[in-house]
Amino acid sequence: MNKMIFEFIEAHKLEMLNEWMKTTKDENDDRVVRVVSDQVFNSTSREFVDLIIANIKGTKDDYHSRLKEFAERVVRLGWPLTFVSKGLHTFGVIVFERMEEAGAITIENQRKIFREFDEWLTRTNIEIIGIYAATWEKTVSLQKIALQELSAPLIPVFDRITVMPLVGTIDTERAKQIMENLLKGAVKHRSEVVLIDITGVPVVDTMVAHHIIQAAEAVRLVGAKCMLCGIRPEIAQTIVSLGIDLTQFTTKNTLQKGIETALELTNRKIVNVEGQN
């Protein structure tokens, strides 16, 4: 990049940083800057401008490493790509206008400087967008995996008794996750009884019932008994009206009754002990 542009940015870095932060706050949606404290916003803004200068210096290895770390940070902050991309454009405008005011850009060199400046901004913008997009995709992928694991947890509540509480709708993809977690968990915890609690499932239609029946059959094949809990009156009515056959495994209307039955199946029961503090 033109040496004059680089030297000008280095010499006026602090004042242009302050102007950039003020302009960014004024022009962007309050929801973008409101989610972080002024201290975090200022430090992140300073790092962004330092990155731009590092790119100008041409220290590519260090620049790409720092850019990746910066992208991960702004993704965690929830700043959208448009915010970052617009920030780069804003910095470019500030630099160009300050150079014009200082007389560094003349009629003779204007075309050359503008061409070099535009090429640099375009290249930098492409690099930032690429790394930001890759970081965002990686983050979303990890979050999706975490949500899938949390969407169908198998929880050991007593020795040889585990519970899978289900909340929300069950589609084909989630049904596969339920099946996988049930089988792995039943073997891992040496479960003799597995309770599937559907209290938090709003709708049980033919497809949902089919998935549950498949899961119960799979659990039986690994040596455990499956019990369906949380069947509310409206769910029971839907099951009957659809002609769904759930007779092959035990059903209970509450998780508490399901656990009591599971204890009996494993030769245990809950008793009240009187006379103890």
N, C-alpha and C positions, 0 to 999 in steps of 0.2 A: 504494500500500500504506500501511497505517497508519503515521504518522510515528513513533509511539512504538516500534513494532517495529523500524523502520529504525535509529533512534537507539540502541536497545538492542544490536542486532547490531554496529553500528559501535563501540560502547563496549567490547564484550566479544569482539571478533573473534579476538584471539590465543588466549585461553583456550578458546574454542569450537573453534577450528581444531585445537588440540592434542588436545582431547577427541575431535573427529571422526576424526582420524588414528588415534588409539589404538583407538577403537571399530571403525573400518573394518578395521584389521588383525586385531583379535580375532574379528570376526564373519565375515570372508570366507575363502574357500578359500586356503590357503597358496600354491597354484599361481598365484594372481592377483598377489600381492604379491612372491613370490619371484623372479619373472622380471626385476625391476628392482632397482636399488640403493636403499638408504634415502634417499640424496640425491635421486634421481629421483622416488621416491615422495613425499617431502616437498614438493619443488618443484611437482610436478603437483597434489598435494592443495591446496597453497596457492593455486595458480592456479584450481582448481575453486571454492574458497570465494570468491575474489576475483570470479569470474564471477557467482556467486550474488548477491553484494553489488552488482555492477554492474547486474544485472537489477533489483534492488530500487530502485536510484537512478533507473532509467528511461532510461538512456542507450542506447537501442535500437540505433542504428547501430554504435557501438563495441562493444556487447555481442554482436551477431550476428557481427561480424567476428572477435572474440576467441573466441566459441563455436565457430565453424567451425575455426579453427586448433587449438583445444583438442581437438575431436573427431578431427581428423586425427592428432594426437599420441597420443591414447589408443588409437586403432585400430592405430597402428604398434606400440604397447606390447603389444597383444593383450588389452587389458582388455575384457571382454564388456559388452554393454548393461546386463545385470542389475546389474553392479558399479556402473556410473555412476548408474543409476536408484535403486538402493538407497542410494547415497551421498547423493543429494539428500534422500531420505526421512529418513536418519539425521541429516542436518544440521537438517532441520525439527524433528525430535523433540528434539534437543539445545537448539535455540533456545526452543522452547515450554516445556520443562522448566526451563531456566534462568530464564525470565521468571516462571514460577510460583514458583520458589524465591525470587526477588528481590521478589516481591509486586507485580510489574508487571501481572499478570493477576489480576483480582478477580472476584467473583461478578457484579458489575454489568457489566463489560466483556468477560467471558469469551466469551459467544456471538458478539459482534461481531468480536472479535479472531480467534477460531477460524475464523469464516466467511471473513474477509479472508485469513487465513494459508493456509487450505485452497485458496482460489481461486488464490492466488499460486503455491503449490506445484504444483497441478495444471497451471496454464498453463506454468510453467517446465519441468516434467517433459515435457510434450508437445513443447515447443520443442527440448529436449535430445534426446529420442528421435528427432524428425524429422531433425535435422541429423546425429546419429550414424548413423542408418540410411542416409541419403543418402551420407555419407562412406564407410560400410562397403561399400555397393553399388558406389561408384566405385572403391574400392580393389580389391575382388574382380574387377571388370571389367578393370582394368588388369593385375592379376596373371594373369587368364585369357588376355589377349592375349599377355603376355610368355611364359607357359608354352606357348601354341600356337606362338609363334615358335621357342622353344627345342626343342619336341617334334619338329620336322622341319627341322633346319638343313641348308643346302647349303654345304659347305666346299670351297673351292678348295685342292687339295693340290699340283698342278703346273699349269703353263700348259696350258690347254684340258682339264684333268682335274679333275672335282669329285666329292665324295663326300657322300652323305646317310646318316649313321648313324641307324638307327631303333631305339628302345628302348621296350619295353612293348607293350601291346595296340594294335591299329589298328581303330578304329571308323569309321563313315561320316564323321563330322565331321572326325576327324583325317586321313582319307584325302583329303578336299578340301584340307586345309592342305598335305598332302604334294604333291599335284598342283600347287597354286598356287606353292609354294616351288620345286619342281623346274623349272617352266616359267620363272618369273621369274629364278631363279638361273642356269639354263642359258644364257639370253639375256644376262644381265648379265655373266657370266664368260666368254662366248664358248666354252662347253664343246663339245668334240667327243665326249668320253666322260663319262657320268655313272654312277657306281657307287652302287647302293642296297645298303647293308649291313644285313642283317636278323639279324645275330648276336644282338642283344639282344631280338628278337621271340620271345616264348615259344611262340606257337602260330600256325601258318600254315594256315588253313582255306580253304575255297572263296571266301569273301568277301574275305579278306585277299589271296589270290592274284589275284582279279579286280581289286582296287584296284591292285595292283602292275602287272598287265598293262596296265591303263588308263594308269597313269603312264608306263610304258615306251613305249607307243604315242604318247602326247602328246609325250614328249621326242623321239622319232624325227621327229615332224612339224615340230619346230623345228630340225631338222638335226643332232641329236646321237644318239649310240649309247648305249643303256642296258645296264648290266651288273648282274646280281644276285649279290651276294656274301654269304658267311656261311651257306651252306646246310649245316646240320649233318646227320648221318646220319638222325636221327629226323625232321627236317623233310623230307628227301628222301623218306623212306619214306611220310610223310603225303601228300606231293604226288603220288606214284605211286599210292597207294591211292585217292586222290580223283579220279584221272584228269585232273589239272590239266595243261594243255599250256603249258610254258614254253620251247618250242623256238624261239620267235621272237626270243629274245635270249640272250646268253652268260651262263652261270652259273659261279660259282667257289665253292669251299668256304671260302675265307678272303679277307679284305680284301687281304692282302699279295699273293696270287696275282692278285687282281683288278687291283691297281695295276700289277703287272708286265705284265699283258696290255694294260691301257690305254696304257702307255708304248709297247708294241710297235705298237698301233693308230695311235699318233701318231708313228711312226717314231723312237722312242727306246727306250733300255733302260738298266738299272742294271748297271754293271760294277765289278769290284774293281780298284782301282789299287794296285799293289805298289811298294815302294821309296820311298814318300812318308811323311813324318812327319805 
